[in-house]
Amino acid sequence: MKVKCEVISDVGLVRSNNEDMALLLGEKIRDSSLSITCDLEPDNRFSAIVADGMGGYENGEVASQLAIDSFDSFLTQLPDGLSLNDLIIKLKEWTKEINQSIIESGNGSGMGCTLCGIFTYQNEPYVVNIGDSRTYRYRYDFLKQITTDHSERNRLGDESIPSNIIYNALGIPTAFIDVIKTKFVKNDKYIICSDGLSDMVDDDKIGAVMGSDHPTTRRLLDLAYQAGAKDNVTIIYLEILEM
């Protein structure tokens, strides 16, 4: 399988530091960007994950670093031959362990982070989500949000509730992980992003970029900047070139 990959992580126009972090093919990205096209053998494990830190200066960036480092190690050390049910159990166990680690590291500071993205295991792709970062798929000229926002606005269907009030994140005692088994199709395009993009740029505009001849993370970041870039913005773009 051949995959075109891009990632960019930017502080935005308002925040003084970047609490987001991305993981792409083992590379940890913050305040930088990366573009690569890779050939994945069936036994390769692929990761494209975004973590959005919470808790104020330094706390959030520590939480996102802990989560990204931990997920990278988890995927690398995951044994072969697990069934879907056993894989989900392992992911839930990992969530419980890293969640406790972040709570203890925060020492009551409210430190935490979201975690969202795609990984492959035994040549099958999975989407994972904790919080309100998002994974979108663009297929057959249609943009679809694959993940569900773990926000009070979404849970209650009340647009008057601020979008950043969430009921699930690493660092919250009741944290949980959504796991969605999916399938790659040639020419699929994916966006994984922190809410610094999705809160600033609506789905129609994201879809228009994805459907263009040259979709890039830079073009999406520019849209966030045009809208004020009030938060950190981290975006991963994936395109399935060959199966």
C-alpha positions, -999 to 999 in steps of 0.1 A, spaced: 0 0 0 13 35 -9 2 64 13 8 101 9 12 117 43 14 153 55 14 167 90 16 203 104 14 215 139 12 252 146 7 274 176 -19 297 159 -24 334 164 -35 337 200 -19 310 222 17 315 235 27 279 233 16 248 213 0 221 235 -8 199 204 14 170 193 11 146 163 25 112 157 31 101 121 50 69 113 69 71 145 78 108 141 66 132 169 56 166 155 51 199 173 57 234 158 69 218 126 57 199 95 65 168 75 55 154 41 63 119 30 50 92 6 56 57 20 52 21 9 37 0 36 42 -38 36 13 -58 50 31 -64 83 40 -28 88 23 -9 116 12 26 106 2 54 130 -13 89 124 -24 103 157 -32 138 170 -33 148 207 -46 181 219 -33 192 253 -54 208 280 -46 224 313 -28 257 305 8 266 299 31 236 299 6 212 315 -12 205 282 19 200 262 32 175 288 0 155 286 0 154 248 37 143 248 30 116 273 0 103 253 18 103 220 50 86 234 28 60 251 7 52 221 38 49 199 53 24 223 20 6 227 16 0 190 52 -10 185 50 -36 213 15 -50 205 18 -87 199 8 -103 166 -22 -125 162 -47 -107 183 -84 -110 175 -105 -79 171 -120 -84 206 -85 -89 221 -72 -58 203 -100 -37 217 -93 -50 252 -56 -41 248 -66 -6 237 -89 -2 267 -62 -14 290 -37 11 274 -63 39 279 -66 31 316 -29 30 321 -20 62 303 -49 80 318 -37 71 353 -2 82 344 -14 116 331 -36 121 362 -7 113 385 17 135 365 -7 164 366 -9 162 404 -43 179 405 -35 206 379 -63 195 355 -37 184 329 -51 163 301 -54 158 264 -75 144 236 -63 116 213 -76 108 179 -64 92 147 -57 61 126 -34 31 130 -30 -2 112 -26 -37 128 -23 -68 107 -29 -48 76 -63 -36 89 -70 1 97 -86 13 129 -98 47 140 -95 56 177 -109 86 195 -108 101 230 -123 136 232 -132 161 205 -103 160 180 -116 146 147 -110 121 119 -126 129 86 -127 107 55 -132 121 20 -145 94 -4 -164 96 -36 -166 134 -34 -182 133 1 -167 144 34 -177 123 65 -167 128 101 -158 93 113 -153 101 149 -179 114 174 -171 145 194 -172 137 231 -185 172 239 -215 184 259 -226 203 228 -228 172 208 -241 149 236 -270 173 244 -275 187 208 -273 222 222 -253 246 200 -253 272 227 -229 251 248 -193 261 242 -176 235 220 -146 231 243 -166 216 272 -159 179 268 -168 149 290 -141 126 278 -103 131 277 -71 115 290 -67 131 324 -104 126 334 -110 96 357 -138 82 335 -118 84 302 -127 59 275 -117 51 240 -138 46 209 -124 20 185 -138 18 149 -126 -8 124 -126 6 89 -113 -1 54 -90 18 31 -101 23 -5 -78 36 -32 -81 74 -35 -95 78 1 -83 110 18 -83 115 55 -79 145 78 -71 141 115 -71 174 133 -73 191 167 -103 214 173 -81 243 163 -91 235 128 -126 221 132 -137 250 155 -124 276 131 -132 261 97 -166 245 89 -170 211 72 -180 226 38 -147 245 36 -127 215 47 -145 193 21 -138 219 -6 -101 217 1 -102 179 2 -120 177 -31 -96 201 -49 -67 190 -71 -41 198 -45 -53 194 -10 -26 202 16 -23 207 53 -9 242 46 -41 252 28 -62 240 57 -40 258 82 -43 290 61 -81 288 64 -78 285 102 -55 316 102 -80 335 81 -107 326 107 -85 339 136 -66 307 146 -76 312 182 -62 278 192 -33 256 183 -38 238 150 -26 203 142 -35 185 110 -26 152 94 -35 145 58 -35 110 44 -42 99 8 -43 62 -2 -25 62 -36 -22 24 -41 -36 -7 -24 
